């Protein structure tokens, strides 16, 4: 009996303590976390990644097959237009040129014989010694010999052209950034031209091909300012400018993106081809404007106890509230997680909450309708509804004891976090 009496007393004490705690907690009300409406500058950006490349990148190949006998330039070598940069062994092609010369000489000799035969046949025909058919045969033979000479001349031209292709020239001024062959290597140009060199026309002028999603492309315009960083210089920000927005869509993992070409001045030659650039395209900027943390747009106060009783359990009401929170907190929940809202979404209405005093002296959350402008992912511009110095609610502070009590209560949902 003594054990049962002790157990009953413990349960009664726990229930009484819990009732006292919840009564005190309800009387005190939630401890709201606030932020002050301040003035400052906001810069709204669209983020993307891309690869640095020279504006003109020329691939040098070979039109003929053969063995590389000489290489005159290497990596990072400066070249000029028309400079000899490689040599394919020309022995085979010189022999083909000589053979074509011989064929042409033979064809010309046949032509001379055909001309003589035509003149003789014509004289005999005029003297009525040979028939008309013999005369026609001589004329046709002459025409065939003339055509053969033209064919052999074309073959000689082709052989000479192939011989000239064994010497590789630089097509543009620039710098060699890639060499794909070595001396003694055989290149085969039967199906496609093999790549010998990659030449960048001008490394002082480069570009970034940034893939911008379709959700953000509406805010991108020509000549917008761009800031970007590369992993090689993490503490340095490079300036750039949008120079082209290409209309061809690209699909990557079911996401539609558009190639945005960004011009880069690389006069100091710090940037190298192939570097990955983390791009921030500035779509809007405001100076000395009212701003609030984005958390104020996502905050929604907890329900009152009476409202929970009327609506049922607190868990059942959490779903529609979450939907309302997402609808009101647009800038903080951008689907791409990068650029935030576009300038076209400025002056959007939202509901935020400020601290106010109830008649019984308790602090309550008072809803206020505001109009917002741009956002930078952390702060949002306020165009109407608040003034500098106002305190907006961004969350609720929970003590350790309160969180433990609410999580250990088996019969109630407790006070939910937002």
ROLUMLUM-521225 format. One record per residue (C-alpha): residue in one letter; x, y, z. Coordinates in nm, 4 decimals, decimal comma. Example, Ala and Ser with C-alpha at 12.3 -4.5 7.8 and 13.67 -1.06 7.14 Angstrom:
# ROLUMLUM-521225
- residuo x y z
- a 1,2300 -0,4500 0,7800;
- s 1,3670 -0,1060 0,7140;
//
This chain:
# ROLUMLUM-521225
- residuo x y z
- x 0,0000 0,0000 0,0000;
- x 0,2848 0,2361 0,0782;
- x 0,4316 0,1874 -0,2744;
- x 0,0972 0,2613 -0,4363;
- x 0,0529 0,5697 -0,2201;
- x 0,3977 0,7011 -0,3193;
- x 0,3236 0,6388 -0,6895;
- x -0,0081 0,8260 -0,6671;
- x 0,1618 1,1199 -0,4931;
- x 0,4358 1,1364 -0,7608;
- x 0,1828 1,1359 -1,0444;
- x -0,0301 1,3980 -0,8732;
- x 0,2762 1,6158 -0,8142;
- x 0,3860 1,5879 -1,1765;
- x 0,0387 1,6725 -1,3019;
- x 0,0175 1,9695 -1,0684;
- x 0,3626 2,0921 -1,1727;
- x 0,2738 2,0588 -1,5392;
- x -0,0517 2,2448 -1,4898;
- x 0,1306 2,5200 -1,3035;
- x 0,3964 2,5449 -1,5797;
- x 0,1449 2,5672 -1,8611;
- x -0,0589 2,8238 -1,6672;
- x 0,2489 3,0358 -1,6098;
- x 0,3545 2,9925 -1,9725;
- x 0,0122 3,0902 -2,1073;
- x -0,0037 3,3909 -1,8771;
- x 0,3422 3,5086 -1,9728;
- x 0,2922 3,4556 -2,3485;
- x 0,5588 3,3734 -2,6089;
- x 0,8947 3,5483 -2,6063;
- x 0,9113 3,7100 -2,9484;
- x 1,2386 3,7692 -3,1303;
- x 1,2377 4,1054 -3,3095;
- x 1,4466 4,3021 -3,5585;
- x 1,4588 4,6759 -3,6189;
- x 1,3552 4,8336 -3,9476;
- x 1,6696 5,0077 -4,0744;
- x 1,7915 5,1978 -4,3759;
- x 2,0640 5,0782 -4,6088;
- x 2,1606 4,9715 -4,9573;
- x 2,0266 4,6625 -5,1324;
- x 2,1658 4,4845 -5,4354;
- x 1,9556 4,2128 -5,5979;
- x 2,1469 3,9550 -5,7987;
- x 2,0900 3,6436 -6,0058;
- x 2,3540 3,3805 -5,9393;
- x 2,4888 3,1295 -6,1871;
- x 2,8057 2,9420 -6,2746;
- x 2,9972 2,9295 -6,6001;
- x 3,3330 2,8619 -6,7578;
- x 3,5899 3,1191 -6,8625;
- x 3,6942 3,0955 -7,2275;
- x 3,8722 3,3187 -7,4791;
- x 3,6364 3,5140 -7,7011;
- x 3,7979 3,3515 -8,0073;
- x 3,9278 2,9978 -7,9660;
- x 4,0707 2,8449 -8,2880;
- x 4,1281 2,4736 -8,3354;
- x 4,4187 2,4025 -8,5734;
- x 4,3971 2,0693 -8,7533;
- x 4,5491 1,8846 -9,0463;
- x 4,3777 1,8287 -9,3795;
- x 4,6211 1,5546 -9,4840;
- x 4,7541 1,2433 -9,3162;
- x 5,1177 1,1804 -9,2371;
- x 5,3922 1,1741 -8,9782;
- x 5,4663 1,4882 -8,7758;
- x 5,8269 1,5690 -8,8601;
- x 5,8654 1,9060 -8,6834;
- x 5,6833 2,1159 -8,4228;
- x 5,7823 2,4814 -8,4125;
- x 5,5674 2,6002 -8,1187;
- x 5,4653 2,4604 -7,7823;
- x 5,2318 2,5444 -7,4935;
- x 5,1970 2,9195 -7,4224;
- x 5,3921 3,0104 -7,7373;
- x 5,2821 3,3399 -7,8964;
- x 5,2052 3,3029 -8,2672;
- x 5,1183 3,5369 -8,5527;
- x 4,8862 3,4866 -8,8464;
- x 5,0673 3,2867 -9,1183;
- x 5,3483 3,1624 -8,8953;
- x 5,4665 2,8027 -8,9573;
- x 5,3836 2,6010 -8,6458;
- x 5,4190 2,2359 -8,7605;
- x 5,5444 2,0241 -9,0478;
- x 5,4127 1,6903 -9,1766;
- x 5,6637 1,4710 -9,3635;
- x 5,6152 1,5803 -9,7294;
- x 5,8034 1,2971 -9,9059;
- x 5,4926 1,1076 -10,0157;
- x 5,3176 1,4203 -10,1372;
- x 5,6249 1,5362 -10,3328;
- x 5,6224 1,2020 -10,5135;
- x 5,2543 1,2459 -10,5979;
- x 5,3287 1,5896 -10,7399;
- x 5,6050 1,4456 -10,9587;
- x 5,3711 1,1713 -11,0802;
- x 5,1050 1,4282 -11,1631;
- x 5,3617 1,6288 -11,3620;
- x 5,4503 1,3186 -11,5626;
- x 5,0851 1,2382 -11,6322;
- x 5,0274 1,5931 -11,7488;
- x 5,3288 1,5797 -11,9825;
- x 5,2027 1,2519 -12,1322;
- x 4,8565 1,4015 -12,1834;
- x 5,0037 1,7050 -12,3571;
- x 5,2021 1,4797 -12,5928;
- x 4,8837 1,2892 -12,6780;
- x 4,7142 1,6206 -12,7445;
- x 4,9868 1,7251 -12,9861;
- x 4,9496 1,3946 -13,1741;
- x 4,5732 1,4335 -13,1892;
- x 4,6087 1,7862 -13,3265;
- x 4,8421 1,6629 -13,6003;
- x 4,6044 1,3782 -13,6869;
- x 4,3100 1,6203 -13,7043;
- x 4,4972 1,8562 -13,9375;
- x 4,6014 1,5674 -14,1653;
- x 4,2515 1,4230 -14,1735;
- x 4,1062 1,7628 -14,2533;
- x 4,3426 1,8089 -14,5517;
- x 4,2639 1,4615 -14,6867;
- x 3,8935 1,5206 -14,6386;
- x 3,9119 1,8446 -14,8333;
- x 4,0853 1,6492 -15,1117;
- x 3,8074 1,3902 -15,0839;
- x 4,0579 1,1166 -15,0069;
- x 3,9103 1,0125 -14,6667;
- x 3,5508 0,9773 -14,5661;
- x 3,3484 1,2056 -14,3431;
- x 3,3534 0,9451 -14,0622;
- x 3,7343 0,9390 -14,0571;
- x 3,7321 1,3146 -14,0284;
- x 3,4834 1,3040 -13,7392;
- x 3,6937 1,0418 -13,5603;
- x 4,0027 1,2623 -13,5764;
- x 3,8120 1,5622 -13,4405;
- x 3,6697 1,3560 -13,1477;
- x 4,0139 1,2179 -13,0670;
- x 4,1472 1,5724 -13,0500;
- x 3,8709 1,6770 -12,8092;
- x 3,9384 1,3747 -12,5872;
- x 4,3083 1,4547 -12,5751;
- x 4,2274 1,8134 -12,4795;
- x 3,9985 1,6952 -12,1950;
- x 4,2674 1,4537 -12,0738;
- x 4,5130 1,7417 -12,0443;
- x 4,2612 1,9354 -11,8325;
- x 4,2094 1,6331 -11,6060;
- x 4,5824 1,5804 -11,5567;
- x 4,6245 1,9508 -11,4823;
- x 4,3558 1,9267 -11,2109;
- x 4,5281 1,6212 -11,0624;
- x 4,8550 1,8164 -11,0524;
- x 4,6835 2,1090 -10,8783;
- x 4,5370 1,8729 -10,6201;
- x 4,8732 1,7074 -10,5548;
- x 5,0405 2,0466 -10,5138;
- x 4,7648 2,1571 -10,2739;
- x 4,8093 1,8435 -10,0624;
- x 5,1826 1,9078 -10,0573;
- x 5,1209 2,2611 -9,9305;
- x 4,8932 2,1267 -9,6562;
- x 5,1870 1,9403 -9,5043;
- x 5,3048 2,2755 -9,3712;
- x 5,0754 2,3936 -9,0887;
- x 5,0316 2,7686 -9,0438;
- x 4,8776 2,9667 -8,7566;
- x 4,5404 3,1020 -8,8773;
- x 4,5252 3,3904 -8,6257;
- x 4,7392 3,5909 -8,3900;
- x 4,7275 3,4518 -8,0385;
- x 4,8740 3,2141 -7,7832;
- x 4,8946 2,8344 -7,8001;
- x 4,6948 2,6964 -7,5085;
- x 4,6955 2,3308 -7,6115;
- x 4,9207 2,0963 -7,8122;
- x 4,7811 1,7533 -7,8933;
- x 5,0588 1,5917 -8,1029;
- x 5,4262 1,5040 -8,0715;
- x 5,7089 1,4661 -8,3223;
- x 5,6922 1,1249 -8,4904;
- x 5,3200 1,0843 -8,4295;
- x 5,1061 0,9850 -8,7277;
- x 4,7933 1,1899 -8,7883;
- x 4,5101 1,0407 -8,9933;
- x 4,2730 1,2772 -9,1687;
- x 4,0633 1,0163 -9,3479;
- x 3,7379 1,0751 -9,1537;
- x 3,7889 1,4032 -8,9659;
- x 4,0651 1,6574 -8,9288;
- x 4,2851 1,5707 -8,6296;
- x 4,3446 1,8508 -8,3802;
- x 4,7059 1,9656 -8,3547;
- x 4,6827 2,2899 -8,1572;
- x 4,4323 2,5095 -7,9756;
- x 4,5055 2,8801 -8,0160;
- x 4,3412 3,1559 -7,8121;
- x 4,3162 3,4709 -8,0181;
- x 4,3405 3,7198 -7,7278;
- x 4,3648 3,6197 -7,3622;
- x 4,3148 3,9800 -7,2486;
- x 3,9526 3,9613 -7,3661;
- x 3,7621 3,6618 -7,2311;
- x 3,4028 3,5587 -7,1760;
- x 3,1932 3,3529 -6,9368;
- x 2,9174 3,1299 -7,0687;
- x 2,6826 3,1302 -6,7688;
- x 2,3739 2,9075 -6,7702;
- x 2,0825 3,1044 -6,6212;
- x 1,7586 2,9218 -6,5375;
- x 1,4329 3,0191 -6,7020;
- x 1,3003 3,1440 -6,3661;
- x 1,5741 3,4100 -6,3550;
- x 1,6320 3,4924 -6,7215;
- x 1,3513 3,7511 -6,7233;
- x 1,5566 3,9796 -6,5016;
- x 1,8691 3,9649 -6,7207;
- x 1,9329 4,2481 -6,9673;
- x 2,2160 4,3585 -7,1912;
- x 2,4971 4,5668 -7,0354;
- x 2,4064 4,4712 -6,6774;
- x 2,6947 4,4803 -6,4329;
- x 2,8317 4,1454 -6,3155;
- x 3,0602 4,0421 -6,0309;
- x 3,2222 3,7014 -6,0248;
- x 3,4812 3,5024 -5,8349;
- x 3,7026 3,2072 -5,9180;
- x 3,8457 2,9473 -5,6843;
- x 4,2008 3,0516 -5,7728;
- x 4,1423 3,3979 -5,6179;
- x 3,8754 3,3470 -5,3486;
- x 3,9287 3,6906 -5,1913;
- x 3,9066 3,8864 -5,5168;
- x 3,5917 3,9918 -5,7016;
- x 3,6213 4,0533 -6,0762;
- x 3,3942 4,2945 -6,2668;
- x 3,2259 4,2038 -6,5960;
- x 2,9310 4,2947 -6,8195;
- x 2,6482 4,1033 -6,9864;
- x 2,7126 4,1196 -7,3629;
- x 2,4675 3,8631 -7,5042;
- x 2,1638 3,6567 -7,4029;
- x 2,1278 3,3650 -7,6394;
- x 1,7792 3,2437 -7,7273;
- x 1,8690 2,8769 -7,7708;
- x 1,7370 2,6852 -7,4666;
- x 1,9397 2,4094 -7,3045;
- x 1,7918 2,1310 -7,0914;
- x 1,9957 2,0035 -6,7988;
- x 1,8271 1,7576 -6,5594;
- x 1,4827 1,8805 -6,6685;
- x 1,5808 2,2444 -6,6005;
- x 1,5658 2,4907 -6,8900;
- x 1,8619 2,7274 -6,8981;
- x 1,9836 2,9979 -7,1346;
- x 2,3437 3,0799 -7,2195;
- x 2,4253 3,4300 -7,0967;
- x 2,7547 3,5545 -7,2399;
- x 2,9485 3,7809 -7,0030;
- x 3,2435 3,9852 -7,1302;
- x 3,5539 3,9954 -6,9081;
- x 3,8544 4,2287 -6,9192;
- x 4,1626 4,0164 -6,8426;
- x 4,4312 4,2760 -6,9003;
- x 4,6409 4,1483 -6,6093;
- x 4,6185 3,7884 -6,7438;
- x 4,5271 3,6520 -6,4011;
- x 4,2331 3,4540 -6,5358;
- x 4,2997 3,1369 -6,7321;
- x 4,0829 2,9463 -6,9802;
- x 3,8661 2,6772 -6,8261;
- x 3,8300 2,8343 -6,4799;
- x 3,4866 2,7994 -6,3176;
- x 3,3319 3,1371 -6,2417;
- x 3,0675 3,1962 -5,9729;
- x 2,8648 3,4754 -6,1275;
- x 2,6400 3,7350 -5,9620;
- x 2,4446 3,9375 -6,2179;
- x 2,3187 4,2627 -6,0648;
- x 1,9534 4,2957 -6,1712;
- x 1,8563 4,5847 -5,9381;
- x 2,0171 4,8152 -5,6818;
- x 1,8669 5,0580 -5,4279;
- x 2,0421 5,3014 -5,1959;
- x 1,9244 5,4292 -4,8562;
- x 1,5969 5,2357 -4,8469;
- x 1,4000 5,0798 -4,5602;
- x 1,4744 4,7114 -4,5214;
- x 1,3740 4,4226 -4,2975;
- x 1,5123 4,0688 -4,2604;
- x 1,3470 3,8105 -4,4824;
- x 1,2609 3,6140 -4,1684;
- x 0,9942 3,8754 -4,0890;
- x 0,8115 3,7824 -4,4101;
- x 0,8155 3,4127 -4,3221;
- x 0,7018 3,4521 -3,9596;
- x 0,3478 3,3603 -3,8564;
- x 0,2449 3,3741 -3,4867;
- x 0,1288 3,0589 -3,3052;
- x -0,2432 3,0060 -3,2630;
- x -0,4190 3,1121 -2,9451;
- x -0,5387 2,8284 -2,7136;
- x -0,9056 2,9029 -2,7839;
- x -0,8442 2,8854 -3,1558;
- x -0,6738 2,5494 -3,1152;
- x -0,9702 2,4155 -2,9210;
- x -1,2155 2,5301 -3,1865;
- x -1,0098 2,4036 -3,4770;
- x -0,9106 2,0726 -3,3178;
- x -0,5483 1,9741 -3,2639;
- x -0,2589 2,2046 -3,3403;
- x -0,1038 1,9537 -3,5803;
- x -0,4048 1,9656 -3,8096;
- x -0,3723 2,3416 -3,8498;
- x -0,0025 2,3405 -3,9207;
- x -0,0396 2,2516 -4,2878;
- x -0,2486 2,5541 -4,3985;
- x -0,0343 2,7849 -4,1863;
- x 0,2768 2,6520 -4,3540;
- x 0,1194 2,7255 -4,6893;
- x 0,0380 3,0790 -4,5774;
- x 0,3919 3,1269 -4,4554;
- x 0,5326 3,0237 -4,7919;
- x 0,2945 3,2487 -4,9782;
- x 0,3922 3,5485 -4,7700;
- x 0,7621 3,4710 -4,7543;
- x 0,8308 3,4590 -5,1283;
- x 1,1686 3,6321 -5,1342;
- x 1,3087 3,3970 -4,8748;
- x 1,1958 3,0813 -5,0493;
- x 1,3067 3,1419 -5,4055;
- x 1,2916 2,8117 -5,5948;
- x 1,6423 2,8469 -5,7345;
- x 1,7963 2,9601 -5,4086;
- x 2,0060 3,2172 -5,5921;
- x 1,8733 3,5343 -5,7437;
- x 1,5596 3,5949 -5,5419;
- x 1,2727 3,7938 -5,6894;
- x 1,3080 3,9809 -6,0158;
- x 1,2556 4,3584 -6,0395;
- x 0,9214 4,2847 -6,2044;
- x 0,7957 4,1552 -5,8661;
- x 0,8533 4,4832 -5,6814;
- x 0,5765 4,6386 -5,4718;
- x 0,4345 4,3030 -5,3614;
- x 0,2033 4,3013 -5,0593;
- x 0,2972 4,0971 -4,7519;
- x 0,1851 4,0622 -4,3933;
- x 0,4397 4,1109 -4,1158;
- x 0,3922 4,1295 -3,7391;
- x 0,5065 4,3958 -3,4948;
- x 0,4971 4,3936 -3,1147;
- x 0,1932 4,5585 -2,9561;
- x 0,0416 4,5746 -2,6052;
- x -0,2881 4,3999 -2,5257;
- x -0,5333 4,5587 -2,2766;
- x -0,4067 4,3196 -2,0073;
- x -0,0493 4,4356 -2,0682;
- x 0,0714 4,1268 -2,2543;
- x 0,2860 4,1596 -2,5650;
- x 0,0994 4,0440 -2,8745;
- x 0,1818 4,0113 -3,2435;
- x -0,0018 4,2758 -3,4458;
- x -0,0333 4,2149 -3,8207;
- x 0,0698 4,4957 -4,0558;
- x 0,0258 4,5034 -4,4320;
- x 0,3371 4,6235 -4,6142;
- x 0,4575 4,6598 -4,9706;
- x 0,7990 4,5257 -5,0593;
- x 1,0534 4,5912 -5,3311;
- x 1,3710 4,4072 -5,4178;
- x 1,5577 4,1669 -5,1921;
- x 1,9164 4,0472 -5,1733;
- x 1,8430 3,7079 -5,0207;
- x 1,8865 3,8382 -4,6632;
- x 1,6968 4,1671 -4,6489;
- x 1,3892 4,2931 -4,8333;
- x 1,3089 4,6516 -4,9245;
- x 0,9968 4,8013 -4,7624;
- x 0,8237 5,0645 -4,9748;
- x 0,5135 5,1211 -4,7613;
- x 0,3617 5,0187 -4,4257;
- x 0,6599 5,0566 -4,1895;
- x 0,8917 5,3319 -4,0744;
- x 1,2511 5,3364 -3,9594;
- x 1,2889 5,2104 -3,6038;
- x 0,9828 4,9829 -3,6008;
- x 1,0330 4,6416 -3,4428;
- x 0,9184 4,3507 -3,6596;
- x 0,8875 3,9960 -3,5283;
- x 1,1178 3,7412 -3,6911;
- x 1,0697 3,4422 -3,4581;
- x 1,0068 3,3109 -3,1064;
- x 1,2686 3,2417 -2,8417;
- x 1,2188 2,9047 -2,6667;
- x 1,3904 2,8245 -2,3396;
- x 1,5448 2,4803 -2,2925;
- x 1,2884 2,3861 -2,0323;
- x 0,9991 2,4921 -2,2489;
- x 1,1249 2,2936 -2,5443;
- x 1,1769 1,9858 -2,3255;
- x 0,8308 2,0150 -2,1707;
- x 0,6612 2,0605 -2,5053;
- x 0,8449 1,7661 -2,6571;
- x 0,7712 1,5356 -2,3596;
- x 0,4007 1,6124 -2,3303;
- x 0,2256 1,3003 -2,4703;
- x -0,1223 1,4585 -2,4926;
- x -0,0611 1,7876 -2,6675;
- x 0,1260 1,9260 -2,9622;
- x 0,2784 2,1988 -2,7473;
- x 0,3835 2,5344 -2,8871;
- x 0,5127 2,4995 -3,2416;
- x 0,8235 2,6710 -3,3778;
- x 0,8079 2,9024 -3,6781;
//
